[in-house]
């Protein structure tokens, strides 16, 4: 007799509760295959080397089996959904890529769908220099101050901390403090 309850056996990605995800992955240009494994013949990835296994385990999460957790910073920023830092929070990912930019008197806001927003005060170029934090104060999203040069909005971001975030391997490419300037020209 057949069970009245659905089973997931043999359904692969079509496991219940993932129907929307499956369609999204099928229709996403990011999910289209660009290559195929032909060796080994079974088409499966070969086992990781010992070095690859160590890197895989180190990069999975701040959560480690058997480790005691007494405080929030025992988990990394990714596990706590704090931030990926900047500029990583603006990189394209498979989901939560929405970025809304709007302006109010004296401010521009860059609202990220996931993990962090930027509220940028807009001042004169001369005022901007005095509004940056002291060099020993750092944050994953840095300290942003904007000013207009004609029709171009210039946002200077200083004091971006390098390291100890979910994207620490990317962040460590520059010495801290990392400083940057972005320019936005209206269409």
Secondary structure, 3 states (H helix, E strand, C coil): CCCCCCCCCCCHHHCCCCHHHHHHHHHCHHHCCCCCCCCCCCCCCCCCCHHHHHHHHHHHCCCCCCCCCCCHHHCCCCCCCCCCCCCHHHCCCCCCCCEEEEEECCEEEEEECCCCEEEEEECCHHHHHHHCCCCCCCECCCEEEEEEECCEEEEEEEEECCCCCCCHHHHCCCCCCEEEEEEEECC
